[in-house]
Amino acid sequence: MEEFVALKIEKQSKPLGKLVKGDKFFINGSEMIVDSQFLFMAHKDTNEMIIEVYNPANEREYQVRYFDDQIETSIEVFELVGDFEYVRREPKSVAW
């Protein structure tokens, strides 16, 4: 049986919802650059948010998805692998 390992939030330079274009975001210690942040879907009591980031070293693009009222437990990372296909990744840590 596969064991679930929680994503560790290493450091927070400011509230996640305040990240803007040009800010730094780290996935497993690799520096990414924030391209944009936007509302993905408004639910009754929460908002589902997306932060688009890219790795300037290898030009890979990612989406960091979270619910604004459950940041600590809802962060998920997806990598763009095709024109419009995102695959969920399981990083060990994130920071911003």
Backbone as a printed PyTorch tensor [residue, N CA C, xyz], in Angstrom:
tensor([[[  0.8410,  -1.1790,   0.0000],
         [  0.0000,   0.0000,   0.0000],
         [  0.8860,   1.2430,   0.0000]],

        [[  0.5610,   2.2070,  -0.8560],
         [  1.3500,   3.4270,  -0.9600],
         [  1.0600,   4.3420,   0.2240]],

        [[  2.1120,   4.8700,   0.8230],
         [  1.9540,   5.7390,   1.9790],
         [  1.8700,   7.1880,   1.5160]],

        [[  0.9040,   7.9310,   2.0350],
         [  0.7390,   9.3360,   1.7020],
         [  1.7580,  10.1630,   2.4780]],

        [[  2.4970,  11.0100,   1.7600],
         [  3.4650,  11.8970,   2.3900],
         [  2.9770,  13.3220,   2.1850]],

        [[  2.7570,  14.0270,   3.2660],
         [  2.2450,  15.3900,   3.1910],
         [  3.2780,  16.3330,   2.5850]],

        [[  2.7990,  17.2810,   1.8290],
         [  3.6370,  18.3070,   1.2380],
         [  4.0910,  19.2560,   2.3390]],

        [[  5.3820,  19.5030,   2.4090],
         [  5.9220,  20.3900,   3.4430],
         [  6.0580,  21.8060,   2.8810]],

        [[  5.5370,  22.7710,   3.6160],
         [  5.7030,  24.1700,   3.2420],
         [  6.9000,  24.6880,   4.0150]],

        [[  7.9830,  24.9400,   3.2900],
         [  9.2620,  25.3140,   3.9080],
         [  9.2640,  26.7290,   4.4720]],

        [[  8.8790,  27.7050,   3.6590],
         [  9.0100,  29.1060,   4.0560],
         [  7.9540,  29.9130,   3.3150]],

        [[  7.4530,  30.9470,   3.9660],
         [  6.4650,  31.8170,   3.3350],
         [  6.9190,  33.2630,   3.4810]],

        [[  7.2530,  33.8970,   2.3590],
         [  7.7110,  35.2800,   2.4160],
         [  6.5580,  36.2680,   2.5580]],

        [[  5.3560,  35.8410,   2.1360],
         [  4.1350,  36.6350,   2.2510],
         [  2.9630,  35.6820,   2.0470]],

        [[  1.7410,  36.1230,   2.2760],
         [  0.6020,  35.2260,   2.0560],
         [  0.5850,  34.7080,   0.6120]],

        [[  0.2530,  33.4380,   0.4330],
         [  0.2660,  32.8180,  -0.8920],
         [ -0.6000,  33.5920,  -1.8810]],

        [[ -1.7370,  34.0690,  -1.4480],
         [ -2.6470,  34.8150,  -2.3110],
         [ -2.1080,  36.1470,  -2.7850]],

        [[ -1.0150,  36.6060,  -2.2100],
         [ -0.4180,  37.8980,  -2.5750],
         [  0.7270,  37.7580,  -3.5900]],

        [[  1.0510,  36.5170,  -4.0070],
         [  2.1240,  36.3470,  -4.9980],
         [  1.6910,  36.9410,  -6.3340]],

        [[  2.6210,  37.6420,  -6.9800],
         [  2.3470,  38.2910,  -8.2610],
         [  3.4620,  37.9590,  -9.2610]],

        [[  3.2340,  38.3340, -10.4920],
         [  4.1920,  38.0830, -11.5650],
         [  5.5910,  38.5500, -11.1550]],

        [[  6.5740,  37.6610, -11.3440],
         [  7.9590,  37.9820, -11.0090],
         [  8.4080,  37.4870,  -9.6480]],

        [[  7.4610,  37.1580,  -8.7470],
         [  7.8350,  36.6200,  -7.4410],
         [  8.4490,  35.2390,  -7.6110]],

        [[  9.1940,  34.8070,  -6.6080],
         [  9.8260,  33.4900,  -6.6350],
         [  8.9600,  32.4700,  -5.8980]],

        [[  8.9260,  31.2610,  -6.4470],
         [  8.2230,  30.1290,  -5.8480],
         [  9.1540,  28.9380,  -5.9960]],

        [[  9.3340,  28.1620,  -4.9450],
         [ 10.2810,  27.0460,  -4.9690],
         [  9.5360,  25.7170,  -4.8610]],

        [[  9.8840,  24.7860,  -5.7460],
         [  9.3550,  23.4310,  -5.7110],
         [ 10.5440,  22.5030,  -5.5250]],

        [[ 10.5780,  21.7740,  -4.4150],
         [ 11.7200,  20.9060,  -4.0750],
         [ 13.0470,  21.6590,  -4.1520]],

        [[ 13.0390,  22.9150,  -3.7580],
         [ 14.2530,  23.7220,  -3.7360],
         [ 14.6070,  24.3820,  -5.0570]],

        [[ 13.9300,  24.0160,  -6.1580],
         [ 14.2020,  24.6320,  -7.4640],
         [ 13.4240,  25.9360,  -7.5910]],

        [[ 14.1220,  26.9790,  -8.0050],
         [ 13.4970,  28.2940,  -8.1050],
         [ 12.6420,  28.4060,  -9.3550]],

        [[ 11.3990,  28.7990,  -9.1570],
         [ 10.4420,  29.0770, -10.2240],
         [ 10.1000,  30.5620, -10.1750]],

        [[  9.5770,  31.0490, -11.2630],
         [  9.1330,  32.4390, -11.3340],
         [  7.6180,  32.4450, -11.5340]],

        [[  6.9150,  33.2440, -10.7360],
         [  5.4650,  33.3610, -10.8720],
         [  5.1580,  34.1340, -12.1490]],

        [[  4.2720,  33.5550, -12.9690],
         [  3.8200,  34.2290, -14.1880],
         [  2.4840,  34.9180, -13.9480]],

        [[  1.5740,  34.2460, -13.2440],
         [  0.2800,  34.8540, -12.9330],
         [ -0.4010,  34.0770, -11.8230]],

        [[ -1.4130,  34.6990, -11.2440],
         [ -2.2620,  34.0400, -10.2590],
         [ -3.6850,  34.4820, -10.5470]],

        [[ -4.6060,  33.5110, -10.5280],
         [ -5.9840,  33.8740, -10.8440],
         [ -6.9680,  32.9230, -10.1760]],

        [[ -8.2070,  33.3750, -10.1220],
         [ -9.3030,  32.5730,  -9.6020],
         [ -9.6580,  31.5250, -10.6410]],

        [[ -9.6060,  30.2510, -10.2450],
         [ -9.9750,  29.1700, -11.1490],
         [-11.4760,  28.9140, -11.0600]],

        [[-11.9750,  28.7900,  -9.8260],
         [-13.3960,  28.5280,  -9.6450],
         [-13.8400,  29.0200,  -8.2810]],

        [[-14.9450,  29.7610,  -8.2750],
         [-15.5290,  30.2140,  -7.0100],
         [-16.5260,  29.1700,  -6.5490]],

        [[-16.3190,  28.6640,  -5.3490],
         [-17.2500,  27.7230,  -4.7350],
         [-18.0650,  28.4910,  -3.7060]],

        [[-19.0100,  27.8500,  -3.0840],
         [-19.8890,  28.5420,  -2.1360],
         [-19.1150,  29.2520,  -1.0310]],

        [[-18.1870,  28.5330,  -0.3710],
         [-17.4950,  29.0950,   0.7850],
         [-15.9940,  29.2990,   0.5930]],

        [[-15.4860,  29.0150,  -0.5970],
         [-14.0440,  29.1180,  -0.8270],
         [-13.7680,  29.3970,  -2.2990]],

        [[-12.5600,  29.8010,  -2.5820],
         [-12.1310,  30.0170,  -3.9570],
         [-10.9970,  29.0680,  -4.2920]],

        [[-11.0990,  28.4420,  -5.4610],
         [-10.0310,  27.5770,  -5.9560],
         [ -9.1280,  28.4530,  -6.8230]],

        [[ -7.8490,  28.5290,  -6.4420],
         [ -6.9080,  29.4430,  -7.0810],
         [ -5.8450,  28.6750,  -7.8680]],

        [[ -5.2820,  29.3330,  -8.8780],
         [ -4.1660,  28.7840,  -9.6420],
         [ -3.0540,  29.8120,  -9.7120]],

        [[ -1.8440,  29.3530,  -9.4430],
         [ -0.6460,  30.1730,  -9.6560],
         [  0.1340,  29.4910, -10.7780]],

        [[  0.3840,  30.2020, -11.8590],
         [  1.1930,  29.6580, -12.9470],
         [  2.6340,  30.0780, -12.7230]],

        [[  3.5410,  29.0840, -12.7210],
         [  4.9660,  29.3430, -12.5050],
         [  5.7590,  28.6280, -13.5910]],

        [[  6.9810,  29.1030, -13.8120],
         [  7.8610,  28.4340, -14.7630],
         [  9.2720,  28.3810, -14.2030]],

        [[  9.9990,  27.3640, -14.6530],
         [ 11.3810,  27.1740, -14.2460],
         [ 12.2580,  27.7630, -15.3390]],

        [[ 12.9530,  28.8780, -15.0800],
         [ 13.7730,  29.5020, -16.1270],
         [ 14.9760,  28.6490, -16.5320]],

        [[ 15.3860,  27.7030, -15.6900],
         [ 16.5480,  26.8600, -16.0000],
         [ 16.2330,  25.8340, -17.0920]],

        [[ 15.0000,  25.3000, -17.0900],
         [ 14.6580,  24.2840, -18.0910],
         [ 13.3800,  24.6120, -18.8670]],

        [[ 12.8110,  25.7760, -18.6110],
         [ 11.6270,  26.2960, -19.3080],
         [ 10.3770,  25.4270, -19.1330]],

        [[ 10.3160,  24.6400, -18.0700],
         [  9.1080,  23.8600, -17.7790],
         [  8.0920,  24.7490, -17.0730]],

        [[  6.8230,  24.4770, -17.3380],
         [  5.7390,  25.2690, -16.7640],
         [  4.9070,  24.4200, -15.8140]],

        [[  4.4190,  25.0580, -14.7500],
         [  3.6580,  24.3700, -13.7150],
         [  2.4550,  25.2080, -13.2960]],

        [[  1.4800,  24.5250, -12.7250],
         [  0.3770,  25.1920, -12.0480],
         [  0.3940,  24.7370, -10.5980]],

        [[  0.2660,  25.6990,  -9.6960],
         [  0.1210,  25.4110,  -8.2760],
         [ -1.3290,  25.7430,  -7.9550]],

        [[ -2.0770,  24.7410,  -7.5440],
         [ -3.5060,  24.9160,  -7.2830],
         [ -3.7570,  24.7940,  -5.7820]],

        [[ -4.6800,  25.6250,  -5.2840],
         [ -5.0060,  25.5770,  -3.8520],
         [ -6.3620,  26.2130,  -3.6000]],

        [[ -6.9320,  25.8900,  -2.4460],
         [ -8.1560,  26.5350,  -1.9840],
         [ -7.7390,  27.6100,  -0.9860]],

        [[ -8.2710,  28.8120,  -1.1600],
         [ -7.7830,  29.9450,  -0.3600],
         [ -8.0770,  29.8370,   1.1310]],

        [[ -8.9780,  28.9520,   1.5390],
         [ -9.2560,  28.7850,   2.9680],
         [ -8.6200,  27.5110,   3.5380]],

        [[ -7.8500,  26.7820,   2.7150],
         [ -7.2310,  25.5330,   3.1500],
         [ -5.8160,  25.4180,   2.5720]],

        [[ -5.0760,  26.4850,   2.5850],
         [ -3.7760,  26.5280,   1.9190],
         [ -2.8540,  25.4100,   2.4000]],

        [[ -2.7320,  25.2220,   3.6780],
         [ -1.7830,  24.2410,   4.2350],
         [ -2.0490,  22.8180,   3.7560]],

        [[ -3.3080,  22.4840,   3.5050],
         [ -3.6500,  21.1000,   3.1600],
         [ -4.0990,  20.9010,   1.7180]],

        [[ -4.2040,  21.9610,   0.9380],
         [ -4.7850,  21.7970,  -0.3970],
         [ -3.8260,  22.0650,  -1.5620]],

        [[ -2.5950,  22.4470,  -1.3100],
         [ -1.6770,  22.7650,  -2.4100],
         [ -1.3830,  21.5180,  -3.2360]],

        [[ -1.5670,  21.6460,  -4.5470],
         [ -1.2290,  20.5970,  -5.5010],
         [ -0.4160,  21.2220,  -6.6230]],

        [[  0.5260,  20.4500,  -7.1770],
         [  1.3900,  20.9430,  -8.2450],
         [  1.1650,  20.0920,  -9.4880]],

        [[  0.9690,  20.7540, -10.6230],
         [  0.7710,  20.0950, -11.9020],
         [  1.7930,  20.6250, -12.8980]],

        [[  2.3490,  19.7350, -13.7170],
         [  3.3230,  20.1270, -14.7340],
         [  2.6650,  20.0800, -16.1130]],

        [[  2.9120,  21.1110, -16.9170],
         [  2.4240,  21.1400, -18.2870],
         [  3.2970,  20.2130, -19.1220]],

        [[  2.7020,  19.1630, -19.7160],
         [  3.4740,  18.1810, -20.4730],
         [  3.1200,  18.1740, -21.9570]],

        [[  2.0720,  18.8330, -22.3360],
         [  1.6560,  18.9450, -23.7330],
         [  1.1370,  20.3460, -23.9430]],

        [[  0.4300,  20.5520, -25.0300],
         [ -0.1080,  21.8880, -25.2760],
         [ -1.0990,  22.3180, -24.2000]],

        [[ -1.9520,  21.3940, -23.7730],
         [ -2.9580,  21.7210, -22.7620],
         [ -3.1050,  20.6240, -21.7160]],

        [[ -2.1100,  19.7650, -21.5770],
         [ -2.2030,  18.6350, -20.6510],
         [ -1.3310,  18.8630, -19.4200]],

        [[ -1.9640,  18.8190, -18.2540],
         [ -1.2430,  18.9550, -16.9930],
         [ -1.2450,  17.6150, -16.2660]],

        [[ -0.0980,  17.2390, -15.7230],
         [  0.0450,  16.0000, -14.9780],
         [  0.4000,  16.3590, -13.5320]],

        [[ -0.3080,  15.7380, -12.6050],
         [ -0.0530,  16.0130, -11.1890],
         [  1.3100,  15.4670, -10.7780]],

        [[  2.0580,  16.2770, -10.0740],
         [  3.3580,  15.8850,  -9.5210],
         [  3.2380,  15.8290,  -8.0120]],

        [[  4.1590,  15.1230,  -7.3800],
         [  4.1370,  14.9520,  -5.9170],
         [  5.4330,  15.5060,  -5.3020]],

        [[  5.5970,  16.8190,  -5.2970],
         [  6.8200,  17.3590,  -4.7000],
         [  6.8300,  17.1340,  -3.1900]],

        [[  8.0170,  17.1570,  -2.6300],
         [  8.1740,  16.9850,  -1.1890],
         [  7.9960,  18.3110,  -0.4480]],

        [[  8.3700,  19.4270,  -1.1240],
         [  8.2910,  20.7130,  -0.4500],
         [  8.0480,  21.8470,  -1.4390]],

        [[  7.4630,  22.9110,  -0.9020],
         [  7.2850,  24.1630,  -1.6290],
         [  7.6460,  25.3070,  -0.6970]],

        [[  7.9560,  26.4400,  -1.2910],
         [  8.2680,  27.6550,  -0.5120],
         [  8.0190,  28.8530,  -1.4030]],

        [[  7.8260,  29.9970,  -0.7670],
         [  7.6830,  31.2410,  -1.5180],
         [  8.0670,  32.4010,  -0.6600]]])
